[in-house]
Amino acid sequence: MKGKQLRELFNHVSFAILFSILLSLLFFVFPSTTQEGNSQENSPKSYTILNDENITHVLNENTKTIEYSSTDTSAVINAALEALPDYGGKICIKAGNYSLLSTIILNKPCILEGEGSGCSYPAEGITQLNFGNTTGVKITSSGVRISHLQLRGCGDTAVACYGIHLDASSNILNQNLNVEDVMIVDTYYAIYGTGAHDIWDLYLCDVYINYCNQGIRIDKTTGAVQLQTNHVIITHAKSDAVYLTRVDAVILESIYFVEPSGNGIVIASFGSYPLMIRNCQIDECHENGILLQFENPSSLWLTITDTQIKAYKSAIYMQNAQDVIISNCNIAASQLSTSNQTIIYVENGYRIQINNCLIKNLSQQTRNCMELKDSNYCHICNCQLDHSVGKAENVDFAIKETGTNSNNNQIVNNICVGVSNGPAYTYGTNSINKDNI
């Protein structure tokens, strides 16, 4: 009797184990719809924007359903952005020509991406967003990337027409702001930064700015700006190509400026970290190539290197600037210039170093090559200053101290061509003028 009970107990236990194993296998192979729903709900969301003649649609890539449609593309894109979770997601805009009736507002971390190369011609196979006298895209959040888009405004005289507006009025835009493979055309400001808070880690790469009033303008009275560029082209700006205030650790690298009607680069105020301009070509500026003009003495920790500058007025104009190094640059007055302004002009400068540069007057205007006015502790060495192309009448020295307070400057080992009276002139009692030919 006991043996029979044991066998029955064993059979029951074996059946229970086998049933549990079978249930586990079924659960693994065919997960419940509830779990699928939760998995889908928790997965990162992404939306695709597509055009069907005059109607723009939002396609939810998770559910493959159309969630919203409108004749206003900006309303459609903003609806998709609103549907993203707080941690963000991706909006992909299919190739086509879209009209914006209002501003696209990126108020959470996200990727806004088009198709094709934003910097390419012709317009087929790319995503083009057209807008009137308003902002195309406004960024009010960190963690935003914009890529593969063409943004076209209504003209460089439409004063409210901005390509991309970095609005730091409410939040600190402090990380991961990327603009890549984007063209901005026919706007008042192509990229415009404002607001009381910081704008940090802004990276511009493969950006083409064409026929805008100003290319990059950061206009702030408080907060700091950290910016880096790589392979940026700014052509035919109606005024200054780049205008920066409150800069803090800025690297302007690999920018090609084509004939701005104003200045090439203007730095109007500064923060506390080093600044760098390198590997740029600033060509045919109608005003100054680089303008550093401050009301009070300002220590910039600025390096300008491996850069070519050609301007109608001064190639480099500095007033109240301190701690600047300029090296390995080709610097010239343009052939088209009608100005007599000095090619490199330093007024109230302090600790300015200029070395290993070629400085040429290519115009037919009489002008000085380099002037240190009321400046101290400046060092000019190993440069070649060439006046042989342009006129040199009444130019007595290629490099000279002017004003009444220049002193403690060193001008050594420079070659000066085309100036009859002498290579350099100093009057400061502690200035050094030697080995210049």
C-alpha positions in Angstrom: 0.0 0.0 0.0 2.8 2.4 0.8 4.6 1.6 -2.4 1.5 2.5 -4.4 1.0 5.8 -2.6 4.6 6.7 -3.2 4.3 5.9 -6.9 1.2 8.1 -7.1 2.9 10.9 -5.2 5.9 10.6 -7.5 3.7 10.8 -10.6 1.9 13.9 -9.3 5.2 15.7 -8.5 6.7 14.7 -12.0 3.6 16.0 -13.7 3.7 19.3 -11.8 7.4 19.8 -12.7 6.8 19.0 -16.3 3.8 21.3 -16.5 5.9 24.2 -15.0 8.7 23.6 -17.5 6.1 23.6 -20.4 4.5 26.9 -19.1 8.0 28.5 -18.9 8.8 27.5 -22.5 5.4 28.8 -23.8 5.9 32.1 -21.9 9.4 32.5 -23.4 8.4 31.8 -27.0 5.0 33.7 -26.8 5.4 36.7 -24.4 2.2 38.3 -23.3 0.6 41.2 -25.1 0.8 43.1 -21.9 4.5 42.8 -21.8 4.8 43.8 -25.5 2.7 46.8 -24.8 4.8 47.8 -21.8 8.0 47.3 -23.8 6.7 49.4 -26.7 5.5 52.1 -24.3 9.0 52.3 -22.6 11.0 52.2 -25.8 12.4 55.6 -27.1 9.9 57.3 -29.4 10.6 58.5 -32.9 8.4 60.2 -35.4 8.7 60.8 -39.2 7.4 63.9 -40.9 6.3 63.4 -44.5 4.6 65.5 -47.1 1.7 64.4 -49.2 1.1 67.3 -51.7 -0.1 70.1 -49.4 -0.7 68.0 -46.3 2.1 67.2 -43.8 1.7 64.1 -41.6 3.3 62.7 -38.4 4.1 59.0 -38.5 4.7 57.3 -35.2 7.5 54.9 -36.0 6.7 52.7 -32.9 3.1 52.1 -33.9 3.4 52.8 -37.7 0.3 55.0 -37.5 -0.4 58.6 -38.6 -1.1 60.6 -35.5 -1.5 64.1 -36.8 -1.9 65.9 -40.1 -2.0 69.6 -41.1 -1.3 72.1 -43.9 1.1 73.9 -41.4 4.4 71.9 -41.2 5.5 73.8 -38.1 2.3 72.7 -36.2 2.9 69.1 -37.3 6.5 69.1 -36.1 5.6 70.8 -32.8 2.9 68.2 -32.2 5.4 65.4 -32.7 7.8 67.2 -30.3 5.1 67.5 -27.7 4.4 63.8 -28.0 8.0 62.9 -27.2 8.7 61.8 -23.6 10.6 64.3 -21.4 13.9 62.5 -22.0 13.4 63.2 -25.8 13.5 61.3 -29.0 14.0 61.7 -32.7 12.1 63.6 -35.4 13.0 62.7 -38.9 11.7 64.9 -41.7 11.6 63.2 -45.1 13.1 64.9 -48.2 10.8 67.6 -49.6 10.0 71.3 -49.6 8.1 72.4 -46.5 6.6 75.8 -45.5 6.6 76.9 -41.9 3.8 79.2 -40.7 5.3 79.5 -37.2 8.5 78.6 -35.3 9.6 75.0 -34.5 10.4 75.0 -30.8 12.8 72.4 -29.5 12.0 72.4 -25.8 13.3 69.0 -24.8 16.3 66.9 -25.6 15.8 65.6 -29.2 17.2 65.1 -32.7 15.7 67.0 -35.5 17.0 65.4 -38.7 16.3 65.8 -42.4 17.4 63.7 -45.4 20.2 64.2 -47.8 23.0 66.7 -47.3 21.8 70.1 -46.0 24.7 71.9 -47.7 24.1 70.4 -51.2 22.9 71.8 -54.5 20.5 71.3 -56.2 17.6 71.0 -53.8 16.4 67.5 -54.9 16.6 64.8 -52.4 17.0 67.1 -49.4 14.8 68.5 -46.6 14.1 72.2 -47.0 12.2 74.3 -44.5 11.0 77.7 -45.7 9.8 80.4 -43.4 8.9 84.1 -43.4 9.8 87.0 -41.1 10.0 84.7 -38.0 12.4 82.2 -36.5 12.8 78.9 -38.2 14.0 76.8 -35.2 14.2 77.9 -31.6 16.2 75.9 -29.1 15.2 76.2 -25.4 16.6 72.9 -24.1 19.9 71.2 -23.7 20.7 67.9 -25.6 19.5 69.1 -29.0 21.0 68.1 -32.4 19.9 69.5 -35.7 21.3 68.0 -38.9 20.7 67.5 -42.7 18.5 70.5 -43.1 18.2 73.6 -45.3 16.6 76.6 -43.5 15.5 79.3 -45.9 14.2 82.7 -44.7 12.6 85.6 -46.5 15.6 87.9 -46.9 18.5 89.5 -45.0 16.5 92.7 -44.4 13.7 90.9 -42.5 14.8 91.8 -39.0 12.8 89.1 -37.2 13.9 86.3 -39.5 16.4 84.0 -37.7 17.5 80.6 -38.9 18.3 79.0 -35.5 17.6 80.9 -32.2 19.4 79.7 -29.1 17.1 81.1 -26.4 18.7 80.9 -22.9 16.2 83.2 -21.3 14.6 80.5 -19.1 17.1 77.6 -19.0 20.8 77.1 -19.0 21.6 75.5 -22.4 24.6 73.7 -21.0 25.4 70.6 -23.0 25.2 68.8 -26.3 23.9 71.5 -28.7 25.0 70.3 -32.1 24.2 71.8 -35.5 25.7 69.6 -38.3 25.3 69.5 -42.1 22.9 72.5 -42.2 22.5 75.3 -44.7 21.0 78.6 -43.6 20.0 81.1 -46.3 18.4 84.5 -46.5 17.9 85.4 -42.9 18.7 88.4 -40.7 20.7 86.3 -38.2 21.6 82.7 -39.3 22.5 81.5 -35.8 21.4 83.8 -32.9 22.0 83.4 -29.2 20.3 85.4 -26.5 19.2 85.1 -22.9 20.5 85.7 -19.4 21.7 82.1 -18.8 24.8 80.2 -20.1 25.0 78.7 -23.5 27.7 75.9 -23.3 29.0 73.2 -25.6 27.6 74.6 -28.8 29.2 72.8 -31.7 28.8 73.9 -35.3 30.1 71.5 -38.0 29.6 71.5 -41.8 27.4 74.6 -41.6 26.9 76.7 -44.7 25.6 80.3 -44.2 24.7 82.2 -47.3 23.4 85.8 -47.9 22.4 86.5 -44.3 22.7 89.9 -42.6 24.9 88.3 -39.9 26.2 84.7 -39.8 26.7 83.9 -36.1 25.6 86.5 -33.5 25.7 85.8 -29.8 24.2 88.8 -28.1 24.3 88.6 -24.3 24.9 90.8 -21.3 25.0 88.1 -18.7 25.8 84.4 -18.8 28.7 82.8 -20.8 29.0 81.3 -24.2 31.1 78.2 -25.1 31.4 77.6 -28.8 33.4 75.4 -31.2 33.2 75.4 -35.0 34.6 73.1 -37.7 34.2 73.5 -41.4 31.9 76.5 -41.5 31.4 78.7 -44.6 29.9 82.2 -44.3 29.4 83.9 -47.6 28.3 87.5 -48.4 27.2 88.5 -44.9 25.6 91.9 -45.3 27.3 93.2 -42.1 29.6 91.3 -39.6 30.0 87.6 -40.3 30.6 86.6 -36.7 29.7 88.8 -33.7 30.3 87.5 -30.2 29.7 88.8 -26.7 30.3 87.1 -23.3 32.5 84.5 -24.9 34.0 81.9 -22.7 36.3 79.1 -24.1 35.5 79.7 -27.7 37.3 77.9 -30.6 36.6 79.3 -34.0 38.3 76.8 -36.3 38.1 76.1 -40.1 35.8 78.9 -41.0 35.9 80.3 -44.5 34.6 83.9 -44.7 33.7 85.1 -48.2 33.5 88.9 -48.6 31.4 90.1 -45.6 30.2 93.7 -46.1 31.1 94.4 -42.4 33.8 92.9 -40.2 34.9 89.2 -40.3 35.0 88.4 -36.6 33.9 90.8 -33.8 34.5 89.9 -30.2 32.8 92.6 -28.1 33.1 91.2 -24.6 34.7 88.2 -23.0 34.6 85.7 -20.2 37.5 84.2 -18.3 38.8 81.2 -20.4 41.1 81.0 -23.4 39.8 81.9 -26.9 41.2 80.6 -30.2 41.0 81.4 -33.9 42.8 79.0 -36.0 42.9 77.6 -39.5 40.5 80.2 -40.9 40.4 82.1 -44.1 38.9 85.6 -43.8 38.7 87.0 -47.3 38.0 90.4 -48.6 36.3 91.9 -45.5 34.8 95.3 -46.4 35.6 96.5 -42.9 38.1 94.9 -40.5 39.2 91.2 -40.6 39.2 90.7 -36.8 37.9 93.5 -34.5 38.7 93.4 -30.8 37.4 96.6 -29.4 36.7 97.1 -25.6 35.8 100.1 -23.5 38.2 98.9 -20.7 41.4 96.8 -20.7 40.4 93.2 -21.2 42.6 90.1 -20.8 41.5 87.7 -23.5 44.0 84.8 -23.5 43.4 84.8 -27.3 45.4 82.9 -29.8 45.2 83.6 -33.6 47.1 81.1 -35.6 47.4 79.5 -39.1 44.9 82.0 -40.5 44.8 84.1 -43.6 43.2 87.6 -43.4 42.5 90.1 -46.1 40.5 93.2 -45.4 39.8 96.7 -46.8 40.6 98.4 -43.5 42.6 96.8 -40.8 43.2 93.1 -41.1 43.4 93.0 -37.2 42.2 96.0 -35.1 42.7 95.8 -31.3 41.7 98.4 -28.7 42.2 97.7 -25.0 43.1 94.1 -25.7 45.5 92.1 -23.5 47.2 88.7 -23.7 46.9 88.0 -27.4 49.2 85.8 -29.5 49.2 86.0 -33.3 51.4 83.5 -35.1 51.9 81.8 -38.5 49.4 84.0 -40.3 49.2 85.7 -43.7 47.8 89.1 -43.2 47.1 91.7 -45.9 45.3 94.8 -47.0 43.1 94.0 -50.0 43.9 95.0 -53.5 40.4 96.6 -53.6 41.0 98.7 -50.5 40.6 102.5 -50.6 41.5 102.9 -46.9 44.7 104.2 -45.4 44.0 102.3 -42.1 47.0 100.4 -40.6 47.1 96.7 -41.4 47.6 95.6 -37.8 46.6 98.3 -35.4 47.1 97.9 -31.6 45.9 100.7 -29.3 46.3 100.4 -25.5 47.5 96.9 -26.0 49.3 94.9 -23.3 51.3 91.7 -23.7 50.5 91.3 -27.4 52.8 88.9 -29.2 53.0 88.8 -33.1 55.5 86.4 -34.6 56.2 84.4 -37.8 53.6 86.3 -39.8 53.7 87.7 -43.4 52.1 91.1 -43.5 51.5 92.8 -46.9 50.0 95.9 -48.3 48.4 94.8 -51.6 46.5 98.0 -52.1 47.6 101.1 -53.9 46.9 103.1 -50.7 49.6 104.5 -48.5 49.3 102.8 -45.1 51.4 101.6 -42.2 51.9 97.9 -41.8 51.9 97.7 -38.0 51.4 100.3 -35.2 51.6 100.1 -31.5 49.8 103.1 -30.0 50.2 103.7 -26.3 50.9 100.0 -25.9 53.2 98.1 -23.5 55.0 94.8 -23.2 54.3 93.8 -26.8 56.6 91.5 -28.7 57.0 91.6 -32.5 59.5 89.2 -34.0 60.3 87.0 -37.0 57.8 88.7 -39.3 58.1 89.8 -42.9 56.4 93.1 -43.7 56.1 93.8 -47.4 55.3 97.2 -48.8 56.7 96.5 -52.3 53.3 95.9 -54.0 51.3 98.9 -52.6 52.4 102.5 -52.2 54.8 103.5 -49.5 54.9 107.2 -49.8 55.0 109.0 -46.4 55.4 105.6 -44.7 58.5 106.2 -42.7 58.7 102.9 -40.8 57.1 99.5 -41.3 56.6 98.9 -37.5 56.4 101.8 -35.0 55.4 102.9 -31.6 53.0 105.9 -31.7 51.1 107.9 -29.1 52.8 109.1 -25.9 52.8 106.2 -23.6 54.3 103.2 -25.5 57.1 101.4 -23.6 58.7 98.1 -22.8 58.0 96.7 -26.3 60.4 94.4 -28.2 60.6 94.6 -32.0 63.3 92.2 -33.1 64.4 90.0 -36.1 61.9 91.4 -38.6 62.3 91.8 -42.3 60.7 94.9 -43.8 60.5 95.5 -47.5 59.6 98.6 -49.5 60.0 101.2 -46.8 62.8 103.7 -47.4 63.5 105.3 -44.0 63.8 102.2 -41.9 62.2 99.0 -40.7 61.1 100.0 -37.1 60.8 103.0 -34.8 60.6 103.0 -31.0 60.7 105.9 -28.5 60.0 104.0 -25.3 62.9 104.2 -22.9 62.7 100.5 -22.2 61.7 99.3 -25.7 64.0 97.2 -27.7 64.5 97.7 -31.4 67.2 95.5 -32.9 68.1 93.1 -35.7 65.4 94.5 -38.0 66.3 94.8 -41.6 
